[in-house]
Amino acid sequence: MVDQPFLVVVVEDDPDVAFYTKTVLEKRGCVVEGVANPLLARAAIRRLAPDVVITDIEMPGMTGLELIEEIRAERPGTPIVVMTAHVSIDYAIAALRSQADEFLSKPVSSTDLFAVVARLAGEFRRMKAARPPGEVVLAIGAHPDDVEIGVGGILVAHRAAGDSITILTLSRGARGGEADDRQNESLASAELLGARLFLEDLEDTHISNADPTVGIIERVVAEVNPTIVYTHSNHDRHQDHRAVHDATLVATRTVRTVACYQSPSATVDFRPNRFVSIDGFTATKNQVLASFASQADIRWYLEPDFVEATARYWSRYGGGKSSEPLEIVRESSDLSVSRGEIAAAVQAEKARLTRDEAAL
């Protein structure tokens, strides 16, 4: 039996194989979640944060090899086992080249199946225990889409690096559209980013720089314990943005890194002193911004070509071809999120976007 249960997600459209796999592992103490539709696998993986993912190759809607690319982009390092009835060497090579950790041919004995899962899960846990902890990111915005416009690319890069992301949106943006629509759009955006979302209901255009704003931010900071906070700049025409900036500085005084992003309403006094490369992540940022469909006809700065042009402009001051600008309030963390996993994550992100475009 397993003292601390291994967490396993099984992606398998054959109900008999799925039942067998789930039964074998649960009898040996694992916690198993089965997913018949590979298109729903990412949500299950986010929810369970598994030690191992087991997937078939041939499935409707998405192949196992495509799923591996998505998992590698979102949760680098997660052990993946490909289990298939196809026994040809070509399938094995394709699986391993797609960064699978093991290739098993059906039928698989219960002993062999658990042995592989236990070995990979144990190695993964030991690796995580030995690895320095990732960053815990909290991004704060006054209205839906503020955070995504300002640091959407940086948040995608954080996700690819394995960092934890939380978004705090302090109002539902009722002045800019239907509150229910904007709430649903915020939830969809957070899902794409793999972020936890706190969505508050302060009055749009009347957000205070004192309580209750400070109290809300302090509560989220206490729960999340962030190492990096992104928020509005005070160099901004919008009263809510300036208020959230002031409240954030009060509420995050114990956080070691705080940086301010650019909003479309930023003034010429916005003076960034850090330019973070988002090369490879602008397309995903545009996917995130597309979640805010209710704003598409009234906010031209959400258009993909404008987003890309802005990122290209700021890159003249930083590295790469695309950047997002920040005003650093204080810093003791690496905001460049330039870990070793990023290069592979970028390639996986590009491959996923190519598939999404082909499916349209």
C-alpha positions as CSV (number, residue, x, y, z in Angstrom):
1,M,0.0,0.0,0.0
2,V,1.1,3.6,-0.5
3,D,1.5,5.7,2.7
4,Q,0.8,9.0,0.9
5,P,-1.4,8.1,-2.0
6,F,0.0,8.7,-5.5
7,L,-2.4,10.9,-7.6
8,V,-3.0,9.6,-11.1
9,V,-5.1,10.9,-14.0
10,V,-6.0,8.3,-16.6
11,V,-7.0,9.5,-20.0
12,E,-8.7,6.6,-21.8
13,D,-11.8,6.5,-24.0
14,D,-12.1,2.7,-23.8
15,P,-14.3,2.1,-20.7
16,D,-13.0,-1.4,-20.1
17,V,-9.4,-0.3,-20.1
18,A,-10.2,2.7,-18.0
19,F,-12.0,0.6,-15.4
20,Y,-9.2,-1.9,-15.3
21,T,-6.5,0.8,-14.9
22,K,-8.4,2.6,-12.2
23,T,-9.2,-0.5,-10.3
24,V,-5.6,-1.8,-10.3
25,L,-4.2,1.5,-9.0
26,E,-6.9,2.2,-6.5
27,K,-6.5,-1.3,-5.0
28,R,-2.9,-0.3,-4.4
29,G,-3.7,2.9,-2.6
30,C,-3.6,5.5,-5.4
31,V,-6.1,8.2,-6.0
32,V,-7.3,8.0,-9.6
33,E,-9.4,10.3,-11.8
34,G,-10.5,8.9,-15.1
35,V,-11.2,11.1,-18.1
36,A,-12.8,9.7,-21.3
37,N,-12.5,12.8,-23.4
38,P,-8.9,14.1,-23.8
39,L,-10.2,17.6,-24.4
40,L,-11.2,17.7,-20.8
41,A,-8.0,16.3,-19.5
42,R,-6.3,19.6,-18.8
43,A,-9.0,20.6,-16.4
44,A,-8.7,17.3,-14.5
45,I,-4.9,17.7,-14.4
46,R,-5.2,21.2,-13.0
47,R,-7.7,20.0,-10.4
48,L,-5.8,17.0,-9.2
49,A,-2.2,18.1,-9.8
50,P,-1.3,14.4,-10.4
51,D,2.0,12.6,-9.8
52,V,1.5,10.7,-13.0
53,V,-0.7,11.0,-16.1
54,I,-1.5,7.8,-18.1
55,T,-2.9,8.3,-21.6
56,D,-3.9,6.3,-24.7
57,I,-2.7,7.5,-28.1
58,E,-5.6,7.1,-30.4
59,M,-8.6,9.0,-29.0
60,P,-11.4,11.1,-30.5
61,G,-10.7,14.8,-30.7
62,M,-7.1,14.8,-29.7
63,T,-4.3,12.2,-29.8
64,G,-2.3,11.3,-26.8
65,L,0.8,12.8,-28.3
66,E,-1.0,16.1,-28.7
67,L,-2.1,15.9,-25.1
68,I,1.5,15.3,-24.0
69,E,2.5,18.6,-25.6
70,E,-0.2,20.5,-23.8
71,I,0.7,18.9,-20.4
72,R,4.4,19.7,-21.0
73,A,3.5,23.3,-21.7
74,E,1.4,23.7,-18.6
75,R,3.0,21.3,-16.0
76,P,6.6,20.7,-17.0
77,G,8.1,17.6,-15.4
78,T,4.9,15.7,-14.8
79,P,5.5,12.0,-15.5
80,I,3.5,10.7,-18.5
81,V,2.9,7.1,-19.4
82,V,1.6,6.2,-22.9
83,M,-0.4,3.0,-22.8
84,T,-1.7,1.7,-26.2
85,A,-2.7,-1.5,-28.0
86,H,-0.4,-0.5,-30.9
87,V,2.9,-2.3,-30.5
88,S,4.9,-1.0,-33.4
89,I,8.2,0.6,-32.8
90,D,7.0,3.7,-34.7
91,Y,4.4,4.3,-32.0
92,A,7.0,3.9,-29.2
93,I,9.4,6.3,-30.9
94,A,6.6,8.8,-31.5
95,A,5.6,8.6,-27.9
96,L,9.1,9.0,-26.5
97,R,9.9,11.8,-28.8
98,S,6.8,13.6,-27.5
99,Q,8.4,13.5,-24.1
100,A,6.5,10.5,-22.7
101,D,8.4,8.9,-19.8
102,E,7.2,5.3,-20.4
103,F,5.5,3.4,-23.2
104,L,3.4,0.4,-22.2
105,S,1.6,-2.0,-24.6
106,K,-1.8,-3.3,-23.8
107,P,-2.7,-5.6,-22.2
108,V,-0.5,-4.5,-19.2
109,S,-0.2,-6.7,-16.1
110,S,-1.4,-5.2,-12.9
111,T,2.1,-5.7,-11.4
112,D,3.9,-3.9,-14.3
113,L,1.4,-1.1,-14.3
114,F,1.7,-0.3,-10.7
115,A,5.5,-0.7,-10.7
116,V,5.8,2.0,-13.5
117,V,3.4,4.4,-11.7
118,A,5.1,3.9,-8.3
119,R,8.6,4.4,-9.8
120,L,7.7,7.6,-11.8
121,A,5.5,9.1,-9.0
122,G,8.3,8.5,-6.5
123,E,10.9,10.1,-8.7
124,F,8.6,13.0,-9.4
125,R,8.0,13.7,-5.7
126,R,11.7,13.4,-4.8
127,M,12.5,15.8,-7.6
128,K,9.9,18.3,-6.4
129,A,11.2,18.0,-2.8
130,A,14.7,18.8,-3.9
131,R,13.8,21.6,-6.3
132,P,13.7,25.2,-5.1
133,P,10.1,26.3,-4.7
134,G,8.6,28.2,-7.6
135,E,7.2,31.7,-7.4
136,V,3.7,32.4,-6.1
137,V,2.3,35.1,-8.3
138,L,-0.6,37.4,-7.4
139,A,-1.9,39.7,-10.1
140,I,-4.3,42.4,-9.0
141,G,-6.7,44.4,-11.2
142,A,-9.5,46.8,-10.8
143,H,-11.7,45.4,-13.5
144,P,-12.0,42.2,-15.7
145,D,-9.3,42.2,-18.3
146,D,-7.0,44.7,-16.6
147,V,-4.5,42.0,-15.4
148,E,-4.7,40.1,-18.7
149,I,-3.9,43.2,-20.8
150,G,-1.1,44.4,-18.5
151,V,0.8,41.1,-17.8
152,G,-1.0,38.4,-19.7
153,G,2.2,37.3,-21.5
154,I,4.2,37.3,-18.2
155,L,1.5,35.2,-16.5
156,V,1.6,32.7,-19.4
157,A,5.4,32.5,-18.9
158,H,5.0,32.0,-15.2
159,R,2.6,29.2,-15.9
160,A,5.0,27.5,-18.3
161,A,7.7,27.8,-15.6
162,G,5.5,25.9,-13.1
163,D,4.7,28.9,-10.9
164,S,1.4,29.3,-9.1
165,I,-0.8,32.1,-10.4
166,T,-3.7,33.9,-8.7
167,I,-5.7,36.7,-10.1
168,L,-7.6,39.2,-7.9
169,T,-10.2,41.3,-9.8
170,L,-11.8,43.8,-7.5
171,S,-14.9,44.7,-9.5
172,R,-17.1,43.0,-12.1
173,G,-16.8,45.9,-14.5
174,A,-20.5,46.7,-14.6
175,R,-19.8,50.1,-16.2
176,G,-18.1,48.4,-19.1
177,G,-20.8,45.8,-19.8
178,E,-23.0,43.2,-18.2
179,A,-21.5,42.1,-14.9
180,D,-22.6,38.4,-15.5
181,D,-20.9,38.4,-18.9
182,R,-17.7,39.9,-17.6
183,Q,-17.7,37.4,-14.7
184,N,-18.0,34.5,-17.0
185,E,-15.3,36.0,-19.3
186,S,-13.0,36.3,-16.3
187,L,-13.5,32.7,-15.3
188,A,-12.8,31.6,-18.9
189,S,-9.6,33.7,-18.9
190,A,-8.4,32.2,-15.6
191,E,-9.0,28.7,-16.9
192,L,-6.8,29.4,-20.0
193,L,-4.1,30.8,-17.7
194,G,-4.3,28.0,-15.2
195,A,-4.9,30.6,-12.5
196,R,-7.0,30.7,-9.4
197,L,-9.5,33.6,-9.5
198,F,-10.8,35.9,-6.8
199,L,-13.6,38.0,-8.2
200,E,-14.9,40.7,-5.9
201,D,-17.8,43.1,-6.4
202,L,-16.6,46.6,-5.5
203,E,-18.5,49.4,-7.3
204,D,-17.0,50.1,-10.7
205,T,-15.5,53.6,-10.9
206,H,-15.9,54.1,-7.1
207,I,-13.1,51.8,-5.8
208,S,-11.5,53.2,-2.7
209,N,-7.8,53.3,-2.0
210,A,-8.6,52.5,1.7
211,D,-11.0,49.9,3.1
212,P,-12.7,47.8,1.9
213,T,-10.1,47.5,-0.9
214,V,-7.1,47.2,1.4
215,G,-8.9,44.6,3.5
216,I,-9.8,42.5,0.5
217,I,-6.2,42.5,-0.8
218,E,-4.8,41.8,2.6
219,R,-7.1,38.8,2.9
220,V,-6.0,37.3,-0.4
221,V,-2.4,38.0,0.4
222,A,-2.7,36.1,3.7
223,E,-4.4,33.2,1.9
224,V,-2.1,33.0,-1.1
225,N,1.2,34.2,0.5
226,P,2.6,35.5,-2.8
227,T,6.3,36.1,-3.6
228,I,5.5,38.4,-6.6
229,V,2.6,40.9,-6.9
230,Y,1.6,42.7,-10.1
231,T,-0.7,45.6,-9.9
232,H,-1.7,48.9,-11.6
233,S,0.6,51.9,-11.9
234,N,-0.4,55.1,-10.2
235,H,0.6,56.8,-13.5
236,D,-2.9,56.3,-14.9
237,R,-5.9,58.4,-15.8
238,H,-8.5,55.9,-14.3
239,Q,-9.4,56.6,-10.7
240,D,-10.0,52.9,-10.0
241,H,-6.5,52.0,-11.2
242,R,-4.8,54.6,-9.1
243,A,-6.9,53.5,-6.0
244,V,-6.0,49.9,-6.5
245,H,-2.3,50.8,-6.8
246,D,-2.4,52.7,-3.5
247,A,-4.3,50.0,-1.7
248,T,-2.0,47.3,-3.1
249,L,1.1,49.0,-1.8
250,V,-0.4,49.1,1.7
251,A,-1.7,45.6,1.7
252,T,1.4,43.9,0.2
253,R,4.1,45.6,2.4
254,T,5.4,42.1,3.4
255,V,5.7,40.8,-0.2
256,R,9.3,40.8,-1.5
257,T,8.6,41.8,-5.1
258,V,5.9,44.2,-6.3
259,A,5.7,45.6,-9.9
260,C,3.3,47.8,-11.8
261,Y,2.0,47.0,-15.2
262,Q,0.8,49.3,-18.0
263,S,-2.9,49.8,-18.6
264,P,-4.4,51.3,-21.8
265,S,-5.3,54.4,-19.7
266,A,-1.7,54.8,-18.5
267,T,-0.3,58.3,-18.8
268,V,3.0,59.5,-20.4
269,D,4.4,59.4,-16.8
270,F,4.3,55.6,-16.9
271,R,8.1,55.0,-16.6
272,P,8.9,51.3,-16.9
273,N,12.4,50.2,-15.7
274,R,12.0,46.4,-16.4
275,F,11.1,44.8,-19.7
276,V,10.2,41.1,-19.5
277,S,10.5,39.0,-22.6
278,I,7.3,37.2,-23.6
279,D,8.7,35.6,-26.7
280,G,6.6,32.6,-27.7
281,F,3.7,33.6,-25.4
282,T,2.0,36.5,-27.3
283,A,-0.3,34.2,-29.2
284,T,-1.5,32.6,-26.0
285,K,-2.0,36.1,-24.5
286,N,-4.2,36.9,-27.4
287,Q,-6.2,33.7,-26.8
288,V,-6.7,34.8,-23.2
289,L,-7.8,38.3,-24.3
290,A,-10.2,36.8,-26.7
291,S,-12.1,35.5,-23.7
292,F,-13.4,39.0,-23.1
293,A,-15.6,38.9,-26.2
294,S,-18.1,41.4,-24.8
295,Q,-15.4,44.1,-25.0
296,A,-14.2,43.3,-28.5
297,D,-16.2,45.9,-30.4
298,I,-15.6,48.8,-27.9
299,R,-11.9,48.3,-26.9
300,W,-9.6,48.4,-29.9
301,Y,-6.6,47.8,-27.7
302,L,-7.7,44.1,-27.4
303,E,-7.1,43.5,-31.1
304,P,-4.4,41.0,-31.6
305,D,-2.3,43.1,-34.0
306,F,-2.3,46.0,-31.5
307,V,-1.3,43.6,-28.6
308,E,1.6,42.2,-30.7
309,A,2.7,45.7,-31.9
310,T,2.8,47.0,-28.4
311,A,4.9,44.0,-27.2
312,R,7.2,44.5,-30.2
313,Y,7.6,48.2,-29.3
314,W,8.6,47.5,-25.7
315,S,11.1,44.9,-26.8
316,R,13.4,47.7,-28.1
317,Y,14.3,48.3,-24.4
318,G,14.6,44.7,-23.4
319,G,15.6,41.3,-24.8
320,G,13.8,39.2,-27.4
321,K,11.2,40.4,-29.9
322,S,8.2,40.9,-27.6
323,S,8.2,42.3,-24.1
324,E,5.8,43.6,-21.4
325,P,6.9,46.7,-19.4
326,L,7.0,47.0,-15.6
327,E,7.6,49.7,-13.0
328,I,9.4,48.0,-10.2
329,V,8.4,49.1,-6.7
330,R,10.6,46.6,-5.0
331,E,12.3,43.4,-6.1
332,S,14.1,40.4,-4.8
333,S,12.7,37.8,-7.2
334,D,13.6,37.0,-10.8
335,L,10.9,38.5,-13.0
336,S,12.4,37.2,-16.1
337,V,10.9,33.7,-15.5
338,S,13.8,32.3,-17.6
339,R,14.0,28.8,-16.3
340,G,15.2,25.8,-18.3
341,E,11.7,24.6,-19.0
342,I,10.7,27.7,-20.9
343,A,12.2,26.8,-24.3
344,A,10.4,23.4,-24.4
345,A,7.2,25.1,-23.2
346,V,7.3,27.7,-25.9
347,Q,7.6,25.0,-28.6
348,A,4.7,23.0,-27.1
349,E,2.7,26.2,-26.9
350,K,3.3,26.9,-30.6
351,A,2.4,23.4,-31.5
352,R,-0.9,23.6,-29.6
353,L,-1.8,26.9,-31.2
354,T,-1.1,25.4,-34.7
355,R,-3.5,22.6,-33.9
356,D,-6.1,25.1,-32.6
357,E,-5.9,27.1,-35.8
358,A,-6.1,24.0,-38.0
359,A,-9.3,23.0,-36.2
360,L,-11.0,26.3,-36.8
